Amino acid sequence: MPKITAEEFKFFSDLVKQSSGIALNKGKEYLLESRLSELVKVLGLRSIDELYRKARFNMTPQLKKEIIEAMTTNETYFFRDQHPFNALHKHIIPELIEKNKDKRTMRFWSAACSTGQEPYSIALLILEHFPQLSSWKVEILATDISYKAVKKGQDGRYTQVEANRGLPITLLIKYFKQQGAFWMINEKVKRLVRFKTMNLLGPFTGVGTFDVIFCRYVLIYFDLETKKKILEKLVKVLNPGGYLFLGATETPVGLPPNMKRVMFGRAVCWKKQS
């Protein structure tokens, strides 16, 4: 017998959709059930039914946060897909160095950064290949809806398995320090990255504008209308001549005509026309 009723599924999927934009359509009962079963254990409750009654009749901001946290996916690894990082190294950063040489600033945004491997990959790339940027103001903003993922990113503390996924051994030895069973990223790398919890459904006030935005493998969880709204907001905070990277399997919906598809080798991105 399923642990989750149709009424409970509707309640939790509506709550998740409204709070995070993640669309859990029919057929995702098992996913919701497995994630909430874990939360039930953590909260010391007896069943999903007890969690449902607590959420429905005695919801607190903390409980709502825990439910949304349980439903967010934090799959990531260093230099994921590699091709976007090759494009940054060989084409985009050299182009931005020339373009921004007067103001000497460069800003990146890793939206839906999960536990930080993506923004740290950008930072490692900059430190390793562009020493001339040490005198520039370079900032990588890293945001995610999950406060636990953001905290882990801020700590810069990774297991051996996480460190092995995508990270060349030379970079591991050069920029990380072993601490028991974990690898700690060094302060030089950390200084380039600023972490912040942020919901892409909310306003983008105070984030500023960016030369490059990575928003990968998050739009797949939203419905069409939500995707369009998020893409519109991302384009607004992208500088003219700036680049937007989506996940390899993601197709942009409703991008304005001033966003032109560009390919660098096997990397596909969208460039904002001046």
Phi, psi and omega in degrees: 000133181296148181278346185239130180273168179299322181294317179293318179301315181297315182300309184290320181292324176296318180297315181295317181298313183294323186273327188235347183087350181290124182264114177255095183278171177305141185102347179260016181303318183298317180299312181298315181299315183293320180292318182287331177298321177297317181295320178305315179297313182300320183277355179071029179267170184269330187199168174296326179300320179293320176298318179300312182295321178296316182290323184285321188250350182213045183293134174241159178304322181294317180295319178300317179299318181295321181293314180296318178303317182296332185266354180272140182266131181241055179270120179198166172198167183295140177050044182300130181072347176059314187304316178300326180287326173297319180296319177299313184295309188276330190236305194287310181296316175303321179295319180290328177298316179292315185292323186257018187298334180282315182274342175054044174229153176210129183233135179239151174229122172259095181275139186060055188282352182056229186271014168100357183296325181293306179298324178293328176297319178296316180298317180297319178300316181295313182296324185282324190244347185230068181300335180296341181279357181296336179264002178266166171267101181248128178228137174242111176274131180237117183233151175203154179287335185273115181292331178291319179296316180297318179298318179296319177299316179299321180292329180063038185241118187233147177287169178301319180297314180296320180293327180286338185280098173089348185265119177300143183302326180297320180287324179299314182291323185282323189244000180235156177235133180284135180223095185064235180273003186243164174242125181258130178284145186279165187296330180300319179287315182302323183299334181281343188247132176244118182266149181200138174281136183202138178259123182296344177285336183279180179290152179263033184291140174081000181274340182082199181240162190226153175273329180218132175238127170257118175226080193247139174058035174237326182297336180298340182271355185255157173282171187305313183296318180294318177304312182301314182297317181294316179298319178301315181292322178297317181297323181298325183264008176268130179294150173304134184085359181278168186239140176243126176250129173249175178293156184302331183261003186262134178253130181287135180244124176075025175292138179296158184297343179279003176258115185253132179291130181230143176241132172240102187062238179261009179266129177252133175213178181236129183253133179278119182286143181292000000 
